[in-house]
Amino acid sequence: MVFPLLTQPIFFGYLAAIAGALYLSSKPQNEAINLYLAFISRWTLFVVFAIISFTYIPENTLIAMFLLVYLNVTFNPQIKPVIL
């Protein structure tokens, strides 16, 4: 176990927050706005959860940072195919 059991909800909350941000950023009909909102919201959530993880996980901050970066980079918004 890399992280104590009490700190793991931080990462589950981060996954839920990213999923919610990507869902909300897919609502506008313009693809450029979708990508911009997804980018801004993901990296804003990254900064917020990085501060939270640095506060509550002081013993494994480097591993927590790598996990947050990995989760942030792997979840990408899907561009909807255009059917003519």
Distance bins in CASP14 RR format, pairs under 12 A and 6 or more apart:
PFRMAT RR
TARGET T0000
AUTHOR 0000-0000-0000
RMODE 2
METHOD distances of the structure
MODEL  1
1 7 0 0 0 0 0 1 0 0 0 0 0
1 8 0 0 0 0 1 0 0 0 0 0 0
1 60 0 0 0 0 0 1 0 0 0 0 0
1 63 0 0 0 0 0 1 0 0 0 0 0
2 8 0 0 0 0 1 0 0 0 0 0 0
2 11 0 0 0 0 0 1 0 0 0 0 0
2 57 0 0 0 0 1 0 0 0 0 0 0
2 59 0 0 0 0 0 1 0 0 0 0 0
2 60 1 0 0 1 0 0 0 0 0 0 0
2 62 0 0 0 0 0 1 0 0 0 0 0
2 63 1 0 1 0 0 0 0 0 0 0 0
2 64 0 0 0 0 1 0 0 0 0 0 0
2 66 0 0 0 0 0 1 0 0 0 0 0
2 67 0 0 0 0 1 0 0 0 0 0 0
3 9 0 0 0 0 0 1 0 0 0 0 0
3 10 0 0 0 0 1 0 0 0 0 0 0
3 11 1 0 0 1 0 0 0 0 0 0 0
3 12 0 0 0 0 0 1 0 0 0 0 0
3 53 0 0 0 0 1 0 0 0 0 0 0
3 56 0 0 0 0 1 0 0 0 0 0 0
3 57 1 0 0 1 0 0 0 0 0 0 0
3 58 0 0 0 0 0 1 0 0 0 0 0
3 59 0 0 0 0 1 0 0 0 0 0 0
3 60 1 0 0 1 0 0 0 0 0 0 0
3 61 0 0 0 0 0 1 0 0 0 0 0
3 63 1 0 0 1 0 0 0 0 0 0 0
3 64 1 0 0 1 0 0 0 0 0 0 0
3 67 0 0 0 0 1 0 0 0 0 0 0
3 68 0 0 0 0 0 1 0 0 0 0 0
4 10 0 0 0 0 0 1 0 0 0 0 0
4 11 0 0 0 0 0 1 0 0 0 0 0
4 56 0 0 0 0 1 0 0 0 0 0 0
4 57 1 0 0 1 0 0 0 0 0 0 0
4 58 0 0 0 0 0 1 0 0 0 0 0
4 59 0 0 0 0 1 0 0 0 0 0 0
4 60 0 0 0 0 1 0 0 0 0 0 0
4 64 0 0 0 0 0 1 0 0 0 0 0
5 11 0 0 0 0 0 1 0 0 0 0 0
5 12 0 0 0 0 0 1 0 0 0 0 0
6 56 0 0 0 0 1 0 0 0 0 0 0
6 57 0 0 0 0 1 0 0 0 0 0 0
7 13 0 0 0 0 0 1 0 0 0 0 0
7 14 0 0 0 0 0 1 0 0 0 0 0
7 49 0 0 0 0 0 1 0 0 0 0 0
7 52 0 0 0 0 1 0 0 0 0 0 0
7 53 1 0 0 1 0 0 0 0 0 0 0
7 54 0 0 0 0 0 1 0 0 0 0 0
7 55 0 0 0 0 0 1 0 0 0 0 0
7 56 1 0 1 0 0 0 0 0 0 0 0
7 57 1 0 1 0 0 0 0 0 0 0 0
7 58 0 0 0 0 0 1 0 0 0 0 0
7 59 0 0 0 0 1 0 0 0 0 0 0
7 60 0 0 0 0 1 0 0 0 0 0 0
7 61 0 0 0 0 0 1 0 0 0 0 0
7 63 0 0 0 0 0 1 0 0 0 0 0
7 64 0 0 0 0 1 0 0 0 0 0 0
7 67 0 0 0 0 0 1 0 0 0 0 0
8 14 0 0 0 0 0 1 0 0 0 0 0
8 15 0 0 0 0 0 1 0 0 0 0 0
8 53 0 0 0 0 0 1 0 0 0 0 0
8 56 0 0 0 0 0 1 0 0 0 0 0
8 57 0 0 0 0 1 0 0 0 0 0 0
8 60 0 0 0 0 0 1 0 0 0 0 0
8 64 0 0 0 0 0 1 0 0 0 0 0
8 67 0 0 0 0 0 1 0 0 0 0 0
9 15 0 0 0 0 0 1 0 0 0 0 0
9 16 0 0 0 0 1 0 0 0 0 0 0
9 17 0 0 0 0 0 1 0 0 0 0 0
9 49 0 0 0 0 0 1 0 0 0 0 0
9 52 0 0 0 0 0 1 0 0 0 0 0
9 53 0 0 0 0 0 1 0 0 0 0 0
9 56 0 0 0 0 1 0 0 0 0 0 0
9 57 0 0 0 0 0 1 0 0 0 0 0
10 16 0 0 0 0 0 1 0 0 0 0 0
10 17 0 0 0 0 0 1 0 0 0 0 0
10 45 0 0 0 0 0 1 0 0 0 0 0
10 48 0 0 0 0 0 1 0 0 0 0 0
10 49 1 0 0 1 0 0 0 0 0 0 0
10 50 0 0 0 0 0 1 0 0 0 0 0
10 51 0 0 0 0 0 1 0 0 0 0 0
10 52 1 0 1 0 0 0 0 0 0 0 0
10 53 1 0 1 0 0 0 0 0 0 0 0
10 54 0 0 0 0 0 1 0 0 0 0 0
10 55 0 0 0 0 1 0 0 0 0 0 0
10 56 1 0 0 1 0 0 0 0 0 0 0
10 57 1 0 0 1 0 0 0 0 0 0 0
10 60 0 0 0 0 0 1 0 0 0 0 0
10 64 0 0 0 0 1 0 0 0 0 0 0
10 67 0 0 0 0 1 0 0 0 0 0 0
10 68 0 0 0 0 1 0 0 0 0 0 0
10 71 0 0 0 0 0 1 0 0 0 0 0
11 17 0 0 0 0 0 1 0 0 0 0 0
11 18 0 0 0 0 0 1 0 0 0 0 0
11 49 0 0 0 0 1 0 0 0 0 0 0
11 50 0 0 0 0 0 1 0 0 0 0 0
11 52 0 0 0 0 0 1 0 0 0 0 0
11 53 0 0 0 0 1 0 0 0 0 0 0
11 56 0 0 0 0 0 1 0 0 0 0 0
11 57 0 0 0 0 1 0 0 0 0 0 0
11 60 0 0 0 0 0 1 0 0 0 0 0
11 63 0 0 0 0 0 1 0 0 0 0 0
11 64 0 0 0 0 1 0 0 0 0 0 0
11 65 0 0 0 0 0 1 0 0 0 0 0
11 66 0 0 0 0 0 1 0 0 0 0 0
11 67 1 0 0 1 0 0 0 0 0 0 0
11 68 1 0 0 1 0 0 0 0 0 0 0
11 70 0 0 0 0 0 1 0 0 0 0 0
11 71 1 0 0 1 0 0 0 0 0 0 0
11 72 0 0 0 0 0 1 0 0 0 0 0
12 18 0 0 0 0 0 1 0 0 0 0 0
12 19 0 0 0 0 0 1 0 0 0 0 0
12 49 0 0 0 0 0 1 0 0 0 0 0
12 67 0 0 0 0 0 1 0 0 0 0 0
12 71 0 0 0 0 0 1 0 0 0 0 0
13 19 0 0 0 0 1 0 0 0 0 0 0
13 20 0 0 0 0 0 1 0 0 0 0 0
13 21 0 0 0 0 0 1 0 0 0 0 0
13 45 0 0 0 0 1 0 0 0 0 0 0
13 48 0 0 0 0 0 1 0 0 0 0 0
13 49 1 0 0 1 0 0 0 0 0 0 0
13 52 0 0 0 0 1 0 0 0 0 0 0
13 53 0 0 0 0 0 1 0 0 0 0 0
13 68 0 0 0 0 0 1 0 0 0 0 0
13 71 0 0 0 0 0 1 0 0 0 0 0
14 20 0 0 0 0 0 1 0 0 0 0 0
14 21 0 0 0 0 0 1 0 0 0 0 0
14 42 0 0 0 0 0 1 0 0 0 0 0
14 45 1 0 0 1 0 0 0 0 0 0 0
14 46 0 0 0 0 1 0 0 0 0 0 0
14 47 0 0 0 0 0 1 0 0 0 0 0
14 48 0 0 0 0 1 0 0 0 0 0 0
14 49 1 0 1 0 0 0 0 0 0 0 0
14 50 0 0 0 0 1 0 0 0 0 0 0
14 51 0 0 0 0 0 1 0 0 0 0 0
14 52 0 0 0 0 1 0 0 0 0 0 0
14 53 0 0 0 0 1 0 0 0 0 0 0
14 64 0 0 0 0 0 1 0 0 0 0 0
14 67 0 0 0 0 1 0 0 0 0 0 0
14 68 1 0 0 1 0 0 0 0 0 0 0
14 69 0 0 0 0 0 1 0 0 0 0 0
14 70 0 0 0 0 0 1 0 0 0 0 0
14 71 1 0 0 1 0 0 0 0 0 0 0
14 72 0 0 0 0 1 0 0 0 0 0 0
14 75 0 0 0 0 0 1 0 0 0 0 0
15 21 0 0 0 0 0 1 0 0 0 0 0
15 22 0 0 0 0 0 1 0 0 0 0 0
15 42 0 0 0 0 0 1 0 0 0 0 0
15 45 0 0 0 0 0 1 0 0 0 0 0
15 49 0 0 0 0 0 1 0 0 0 0 0
15 67 0 0 0 0 0 1 0 0 0 0 0
15 68 0 0 0 0 0 1 0 0 0 0 0
15 70 0 0 0 0 0 1 0 0 0 0 0
15 71 1 0 0 1 0 0 0 0 0 0 0
15 72 0 0 0 0 0 1 0 0 0 0 0
15 74 0 0 0 0 0 1 0 0 0 0 0
15 75 1 0 0 1 0 0 0 0 0 0 0
16 22 0 0 0 0 0 1 0 0 0 0 0
16 23 0 0 0 0 0 1 0 0 0 0 0
16 45 0 0 0 0 0 1 0 0 0 0 0
16 49 0 0 0 0 0 1 0 0 0 0 0
16 71 0 0 0 0 0 1 0 0 0 0 0
16 75 0 0 0 0 0 1 0 0 0 0 0
17 23 0 0 0 0 0 1 0 0 0 0 0
17 24 0 0 0 0 0 1 0 0 0 0 0
17 41 0 0 0 0 1 0 0 0 0 0 0
17 42 0 0 0 0 1 0 0 0 0 0 0
17 44 0 0 0 0 1 0 0 0 0 0 0
17 45 1 0 1 0 0 0 0 0 0 0 0
17 46 0 0 0 0 1 0 0 0 0 0 0
17 47 0 0 0 0 0 1 0 0 0 0 0
17 48 0 0 0 0 1 0 0 0 0 0 0
17 49 1 0 0 1 0 0 0 0 0 0 0
17 52 0 0 0 0 0 1 0 0 0 0 0
17 68 0 0 0 0 0 1 0 0 0 0 0
17 71 0 0 0 0 0 1 0 0 0 0 0
17 72 0 0 0 0 0 1 0 0 0 0 0
17 75 0 0 0 0 0 1 0 0 0 0 0
18 24 0 0 0 0 0 1 0 0 0 0 0
18 25 0 0 0 0 0 1 0 0 0 0 0
18 38 0 0 0 0 1 0 0 0 0 0 0
18 39 0 0 0 0 0 1 0 0 0 0 0
18 41 0 0 0 0 1 0 0 0 0 0 0
18 42 1 0 0 1 0 0 0 0 0 0 0
18 43 0 0 0 0 0 1 0 0 0 0 0
18 44 0 0 0 0 0 1 0 0 0 0 0
18 45 1 0 0 1 0 0 0 0 0 0 0
18 46 0 0 0 0 1 0 0 0 0 0 0
18 48 0 0 0 0 0 1 0 0 0 0 0
18 49 0 0 0 0 1 0 0 0 0 0 0
18 68 0 0 0 0 0 1 0 0 0 0 0
18 70 0 0 0 0 0 1 0 0 0 0 0
18 71 1 0 0 1 0 0 0 0 0 0 0
18 72 1 0 0 1 0 0 0 0 0 0 0
18 73 0 0 0 0 0 1 0 0 0 0 0
18 74 0 0 0 0 1 0 0 0 0 0 0
18 75 1 0 1 0 0 0 0 0 0 0 0
18 76 0 0 0 0 0 1 0 0 0 0 0
18 77 0 0 0 0 0 1 0 0 0 0 0
19 25 0 0 0 0 0 1 0 0 0 0 0
19 26 0 0 0 0 0 1 0 0 0 0 0
19 38 0 0 0 0 0 1 0 0 0 0 0
19 41 0 0 0 0 0 1 0 0 0 0 0
19 42 0 0 0 0 0 1 0 0 0 0 0
19 45 0 0 0 0 0 1 0 0 0 0 0
19 71 0 0 0 0 0 1 0 0 0 0 0
19 75 1 0 0 1 0 0 0 0 0 0 0
19 77 0 0 0 0 0 1 0 0 0 0 0
20 26 0 0 0 0 1 0 0 0 0 0 0
20 27 0 0 0 0 0 1 0 0 0 0 0
20 37 0 0 0 0 0 1 0 0 0 0 0
20 38 0 0 0 0 0 1 0 0 0 0 0
20 41 0 0 0 0 1 0 0 0 0 0 0
20 42 0 0 0 0 0 1 0 0 0 0 0
20 45 0 0 0 0 1 0 0 0 0 0 0
20 75 0 0 0 0 0 1 0 0 0 0 0
20 77 0 0 0 0 0 1 0 0 0 0 0
21 27 0 0 0 0 0 1 0 0 0 0 0
21 34 0 0 0 0 0 1 0 0 0 0 0
21 37 0 0 0 0 1 0 0 0 0 0 0
21 38 1 0 0 1 0 0 0 0 0 0 0
21 39 0 0 0 0 0 1 0 0 0 0 0
21 40 0 0 0 0 1 0 0 0 0 0 0
21 41 1 1 0 0 0 0 0 0 0 0 0
21 42 1 0 0 1 0 0 0 0 0 0 0
21 43 0 0 0 0 0 1 0 0 0 0 0
21 44 0 0 0 0 1 0 0 0 0 0 0
21 45 1 0 0 1 0 0 0 0 0 0 0
21 46 0 0 0 0 0 1 0 0 0 0 0
21 48 0 0 0 0 0 1 0 0 0 0 0
21 49 0 0 0 0 0 1 0 0 0 0 0
21 72 0 0 0 0 0 1 0 0 0 0 0
21 75 0 0 0 0 1 0 0 0 0 0 0
21 77 0 0 0 0 1 0 0 0 0 0 0
22 34 0 0 0 0 1 0 0 0 0 0 0
22 35 0 0 0 0 0 1 0 0 0 0 0
22 37 0 0 0 0 1 0 0 0 0 0 0
22 38 1 0 1 0 0 0 0 0 0 0 0
22 39 0 0 0 0 0 1 0 0 0 0 0
22 40 0 0 0 0 0 1 0 0 0 0 0
22 41 1 0 0 1 0 0 0 0 0 0 0
22 42 1 0 0 1 0 0 0 0 0 0 0
22 45 0 0 0 0 0 1 0 0 0 0 0
22 72 0 0 0 0 0 1 0 0 0 0 0
22 74 0 0 0 0 0 1 0 0 0 0 0
22 75 1 0 0 1 0 0 0 0 0 0 0
22 76 0 0 0 0 1 0 0 0 0 0 0
22 77 1 0 1 0 0 0 0 0 0 0 0
22 78 0 0 0 0 1 0 0 0 0 0 0
23 34 0 0 0 0 0 1 0 0 0 0 0
23 37 0 0 0 0 0 1 0 0 0 0 0
23 38 0 0 0 0 1 0 0 0 0 0 0
23 41 0 0 0 0 0 1 0 0 0 0 0
23 75 0 0 0 0 0 1 0 0 0 0 0
23 77 0 0 0 0 1 0 0 0 0 0 0
23 78 0 0 0 0 0 1 0 0 0 0 0
24 33 0 0 0 0 0 1 0 0 0 0 0
24 34 0 0 0 0 0 1 0 0 0 0 0
24 37 1 0 0 1 0 0 0 0 0 0 0
24 38 0 0 0 0 1 0 0 0 0 0 0
24 40 0 0 0 0 0 1 0 0 0 0 0
24 41 1 0 0 1 0 0 0 0 0 0 0
24 42 0 0 0 0 0 1 0 0 0 0 0
24 45 0 0 0 0 0 1 0 0 0 0 0
24 77 0 0 0 0 0 1 0 0 0 0 0
25 31 0 0 0 0 0 1 0 0 0 0 0
25 32 0 0 0 0 0 1 0 0 0 0 0
25 33 0 0 0 0 1 0 0 0 0 0 0
25 34 1 0 1 0 0 0 0 0 0 0 0
25 35 0 0 0 0 1 0 0 0 0 0 0
25 36 0 0 0 0 1 0 0 0 0 0 0
25 37 1 1 0 0 0 0 0 0 0 0 0
25 38 1 0 1 0 0 0 0 0 0 0 0
25 39 0 0 0 0 1 0 0 0 0 0 0
25 40 0 0 0 0 1 0 0 0 0 0 0
25 41 1 0 1 0 0 0 0 0 0 0 0
25 42 0 0 0 0 1 0 0 0 0 0 0
25 44 0 0 0 0 0 1 0 0 0 0 0
25 45 0 0 0 0 0 1 0 0 0 0 0
25 75 0 0 0 0 0 1 0 0 0 0 0
25 76 0 0 0 0 0 1 0 0 0 0 0
25 77 1 0 0 1 0 0 0 0 0 0 0
25 78 0 0 0 0 0 1 0 0 0 0 0
26 33 0 0 0 0 0 1 0 0 0 0 0
26 34 1 0 1 0 0 0 0 0 0 0 0
26 35 0 0 0 0 1 0 0 0 0 0 0
26 37 0 0 0 0 1 0 0 0 0 0 0
26 38 1 0 0 1 0 0 0 0 0 0 0
26 41 0 0 0 0 0 1 0 0 0 0 0
26 76 0 0 0 0 0 1 0 0 0 0 0
26 77 1 0 0 1 0 0 0 0 0 0 0
26 78 1 0 0 1 0 0 0 0 0 0 0
26 79 0 0 0 0 1 0 0 0 0 0 0
26 80 1 0 0 1 0 0 0 0 0 0 0
27 33 0 0 0 0 1 0 0 0 0 0 0
27 34 0 0 0 0 1 0 0 0 0 0 0
27 37 0 0 0 0 1 0 0 0 0 0 0
27 38 0 0 0 0 0 1 0 0 0 0 0
27 41 0 0 0 0 0 1 0 0 0 0 0
27 77 0 0 0 0 0 1 0 0 0 0 0
27 80 0 0 0 0 0 1 0 0 0 0 0
28 34 1 0 1 0 0 0 0 0 0 0 0
28 35 0 0 0 0 0 1 0 0 0 0 0
28 36 0 0 0 0 1 0 0 0 0 0 0
28 37 1 0 0 1 0 0 0 0 0 0 0
28 38 0 0 0 0 0 1 0 0 0 0 0
28 77 0 0 0 0 0 1 0 0 0 0 0
28 80 0 0 0 0 0 1 0 0 0 0 0
29 80 0 0 0 0 1 0 0 0 0 0 0
29 82 0 0 0 0 0 1 0 0 0 0 0
30 36 0 0 0 0 1 0 0 0 0 0 0
30 37 0 0 0 0 1 0 0 0 0 0 0
30 79 0 0 0 0 0 1 0 0 0 0 0
30 80 0 0 0 0 0 1 0 0 0 0 0
31 37 0 0 0 0 0 1 0 0 0 0 0
31 38 0 0 0 0 0 1 0 0 0 0 0
31 77 0 0 0 0 1 0 0 0 0 0 0
31 78 0 0 0 0 0 1 0 0 0 0 0
31 79 1 0 0 1 0 0 0 0 0 0 0
31 80 1 0 0 1 0 0 0 0 0 0 0
31 81 0 0 0 0 0 1 0 0 0 0 0
31 82 0 0 0 0 1 0 0 0 0 0 0
32 38 0 0 0 0 0 1 0 0 0 0 0
32 39 0 0 0 0 0 1 0 0 0 0 0
32 77 0 0 0 0 0 1 0 0 0 0 0
32 79 0 0 0 0 0 1 0 0 0 0 0
33 39 0 0 0 0 0 1 0 0 0 0 0
33 40 0 0 0 0 0 1 0 0 0 0 0
33 41 0 0 0 0 0 1 0 0 0 0 0
33 77 0 0 0 0 0 1 0 0 0 0 0
34 40 0 0 0 0 0 1 0 0 0 0 0
34 41 0 0 0 0 0 1 0 0 0 0 0
34 76 0 0 0 0 0 1 0 0 0 0 0
34 77 1 0 0 1 0 0 0 0 0 0 0
34 78 0 0 0 0 1 0 0 0 0 0 0
34 79 1 0 0 1 0 0 0 0 0 0 0
34 80 0 0 0 0 1 0 0 0 0 0 0
35 41 0 0 0 0 0 1 0 0 0 0 0
35 42 0 0 0 0 0 1 0 0 0 0 0
35 76 0 0 0 0 1 0 0 0 0 0 0
35 77 1 0 0 1 0 0 0 0 0 0 0
35 78 0 0 0 0 0 1 0 0 0 0 0
35 79 1 0 0 1 0 0 0 0 0 0 0
35 80 0 0 0 0 0 1 0 0 0 0 0
36 42 0 0 0 0 0 1 0 0 0 0 0
36 43 0 0 0 0 0 1 0 0 0 0 0
36 77 0 0 0 0 0 1 0 0 0 0 0
37 43 0 0 0 0 0 1 0 0 0 0 0
37 44 0 0 0 0 0 1 0 0 0 0 0
37 77 0 0 0 0 1 0 0 0 0 0 0
38 44 0 0 0 0 0 1 0 0 0 0 0
38 45 0 0 0 0 0 1 0 0 0 0 0
38 72 0 0 0 0 0 1 0 0 0 0 0
38 75 0 0 0 0 1 0 0 0 0 0 0
38 76 1 0 0 1 0 0 0 0 0 0 0
38 77 1 0 1 0 0 0 0 0 0 0 0
38 78 0 0 0 0 1 0 0 0 0 0 0
38 79 0 0 0 0 0 1 0 0 0 0 0
39 45 0 0 0 0 0 1 0 0 0 0 0
39 46 0 0 0 0 0 1 0 0 0 0 0
39 72 0 0 0 0 0 1 0 0 0 0 0
39 73 0 0 0 0 0 1 0 0 0 0 0
39 75 0 0 0 0 0 1 0 0 0 0 0
39 76 0 0 0 0 1 0 0 0 0 0 0
39 77 0 0 0 0 1 0 0 0 0 0 0
40 46 0 0 0 0 0 1 0 0 0 0 0
40 47 0 0 0 0 0 1 0 0 0 0 0
40 77 0 0 0 0 0 1 0 0 0 0 0
41 47 0 0 0 0 0 1 0 0 0 0 0
41 48 0 0 0 0 0 1 0 0 0 0 0
41 72 0 0 0 0 0 1 0 0 0 0 0
41 75 0 0 0 0 0 1 0 0 0 0 0
41 77 0 0 0 0 1 0 0 0 0 0 0
42 48 0 0 0 0 0 1 0 0 0 0 0
42 49 0 0 0 0 0 1 0 0 0 0 0
42 68 0 0 0 0 0 1 0 0 0 0 0
42 69 0 0 0 0 0 1 0 0 0 0 0
42 71 0 0 0 0 1 0 0 0 0 0 0
42 72 1 0 1 0 0 0 0 0 0 0 0
42 73 0 0 0 0 1 0 0 0 0 0 0
42 74 0 0 0 0 0 1 0 0 0 0 0
42 75 1 0 0 1 0 0 0 0 0 0 0
42 76 0 0 0 0 1 0 0 0 0 0 0
42 77 0 0 0 0 1 0 0 0 0 0 0
43 49 0 0 0 0 0 1 0 0 0 0 0
43 50 0 0 0 0 0 1 0 0 0 0 0
43 68 0 0 0 0 0 1 0 0 0 0 0
43 69 0 0 0 0 0 1 0 0 0 0 0
43 72 1 0 0 1 0 0 0 0 0 0 0
43 73 0 0 0 0 0 1 0 0 0 0 0
44 50 0 0 0 0 0 1 0 0 0 0 0
44 51 0 0 0 0 0 1 0 0 0 0 0
44 72 0 0 0 0 0 1 0 0 0 0 0
45 51 0 0 0 0 0 1 0 0 0 0 0
45 52 0 0 0 0 0 1 0 0 0 0 0
45 53 0 0 0 0 0 1 0 0 0 0 0
45 68 0 0 0 0 1 0 0 0 0 0 0
45 71 0 0 0 0 1 0 0 0 0 0 0
45 72 1 0 0 1 0 0 0 0 0 0 0
45 75 0 0 0 0 0 1 0 0 0 0 0
46 52 0 0 0 0 0 1 0 0 0 0 0
46 53 0 0 0 0 0 1 0 0 0 0 0
46 64 0 0 0 0 0 1 0 0 0 0 0
46 65 0 0 0 0 1 0 0 0 0 0 0
46 67 0 0 0 0 0 1 0 0 0 0 0
46 68 1 0 1 0 0 0 0 0 0 0 0
46 69 1 0 0 1 0 0 0 0 0 0 0
46 70 0 0 0 0 0 1 0 0 0 0 0
46 71 0 0 0 0 1 0 0 0 0 0 0
46 72 1 0 1 0 0 0 0 0 0 0 0
46 73 0 0 0 0 1 0 0 0 0 0 0
46 75 0 0 0 0 0 1 0 0 0 0 0
47 53 0 0 0 0 0 1 0 0 0 0 0
47 54 0 0 0 0 0 1 0 0 0 0 0
47 65 0 0 0 0 0 1 0 0 0 0 0
47 68 0 0 0 0 1 0 0 0 0 0 0
47 69 0 0 0 0 0 1 0 0 0 0 0
47 72 0 0 0 0 0 1 0 0 0 0 0
48 54 0 0 0 0 0 1 0 0 0 0 0
48 55 0 0 0 0 0 1 0 0 0 0 0
48 68 0 0 0 0 0 1 0 0 0 0 0
48 72 0 0 0 0 0 1 0 0 0 0 0
49 55 0 0 0 0 0 1 0 0 0 0 0
49 56 0 0 0 0 0 1 0 0 0 0 0
49 57 0 0 0 0 0 1 0 0 0 0 0
49 64 0 0 0 0 1 0 0 0 0 0 0
49 65 0 0 0 0 0 1 0 0 0 0 0
49 67 0 0 0 0 0 1 0 0 0 0 0
49 68 1 0 1 0 0 0 0 0 0 0 0
49 69 0 0 0 0 0 1 0 0 0 0 0
49 71 0 0 0 0 1 0 0 0 0 0 0
49 72 0 0 0 0 1 0 0 0 0 0 0
50 56 0 0 0 0 0 1 0 0 0 0 0
50 57 0 0 0 0 0 1 0 0 0 0 0
50 61 0 0 0 0 1 0 0 0 0 0 0
50 62 0 0 0 0 0 1 0 0 0 0 0
50 64 1 0 0 1 0 0 0 0 0 0 0
50 65 1 0 0 1 0 0 0 0 0 0 0
50 66 0 0 0 0 0 1 0 0 0 0 0
50 67 0 0 0 0 0 1 0 0 0 0 0
50 68 1 0 1 0 0 0 0 0 0 0 0
50 69 0 0 0 0 1 0 0 0 0 0 0
50 71 0 0 0 0 0 1 0 0 0 0 0
50 72 0 0 0 0 1 0 0 0 0 0 0
51 57 0 0 0 0 0 1 0 0 0 0 0
51 61 0 0 0 0 0 1 0 0 0 0 0
51 64 0 0 0 0 0 1 0 0 0 0 0
51 65 0 0 0 0 0 1 0 0 0 0 0
51 68 0 0 0 0 0 1 0 0 0 0 0
52 58 0 0 0 0 0 1 0 0 0 0 0
52 61 0 0 0 0 0 1 0 0 0 0 0
52 64 0 0 0 0 1 0 0 0 0 0 0
52 68 0 0 0 0 1 0 0 0 0 0 0
53 59 0 0 0 0 0 1 0 0 0 0 0
53 60 0 0 0 0 1 0 0 0 0 0 0
53 61 1 0 0 1 0 0 0 0 0 0 0
53 62 0 0 0 0 0 1 0 0 0 0 0
53 63 0 0 0 0 1 0 0 0 0 0 0
53 64 1 0 1 0 0 0 0 0 0 0 0
53 65 1 0 0 1 0 0 0 0 0 0 0
53 66 0 0 0 0 0 1 0 0 0 0 0
53 67 0 0 0 0 1 0 0 0 0 0 0
53 68 1 0 0 1 0 0 0 0 0 0 0
53 69 0 0 0 0 0 1 0 0 0 0 0
53 71 0 0 0 0 0 1 0 0 0 0 0
54 60 0 0 0 0 0 1 0 0 0 0 0
54 61 1 0 1 0 0 0 0 0 0 0 0
54 62 0 0 0 0 0 1 0 0 0 0 0
54 63 0 0 0 0 0 1 0 0 0 0 0
54 64 1 0 0 1 0 0 0 0 0 0 0
54 65 0 0 0 0 1 0 0 0 0 0 0
54 68 0 0 0 0 0 1 0 0 0 0 0
55 61 0 0 0 0 1 0 0 0 0 0 0
55 64 0 0 0 0 0 1 0 0 0 0 0
56 64 0 0 0 0 1 0 0 0 0 0 0
57 63 0 0 0 0 1 0 0 0 0 0 0
57 64 1 0 1 0 0 0 0 0 0 0 0
57 65 0 0 0 0 1 0 0 0 0 0 0
57 67 0 0 0 0 1 0 0 0 0 0 0
57 68 0 0 0 0 0 1 0 0 0 0 0
58 64 0 0 0 0 1 0 0 0 0 0 0
60 66 0 0 0 0 1 0 0 0 0 0 0
60 67 0 0 0 0 1 0 0 0 0 0 0
60 68 0 0 0 0 0 1 0 0 0 0 0
61 67 0 0 0 0 0 1 0 0 0 0 0
61 68 0 0 0 0 0 1 0 0 0 0 0
62 68 0 0 0 0 0 1 0 0 0 0 0
62 69 0 0 0 0 0 1 0 0 0 0 0
63 69 0 0 0 0 0 1 0 0 0 0 0
63 70 0 0 0 0 0 1 0 0 0 0 0
64 70 0 0 0 0 0 1 0 0 0 0 0
64 71 0 0 0 0 0 1 0 0 0 0 0
65 71 0 0 0 0 0 1 0 0 0 0 0
65 72 0 0 0 0 0 1 0 0 0 0 0
66 72 0 0 0 0 0 1 0 0 0 0 0
66 73 0 0 0 0 0 1 0 0 0 0 0
67 73 0 0 0 0 0 1 0 0 0 0 0
67 74 0 0 0 0 0 1 0 0 0 0 0
68 74 0 0 0 0 0 1 0 0 0 0 0
68 75 0 0 0 0 0 1 0 0 0 0 0
69 75 0 0 0 0 0 1 0 0 0 0 0
END
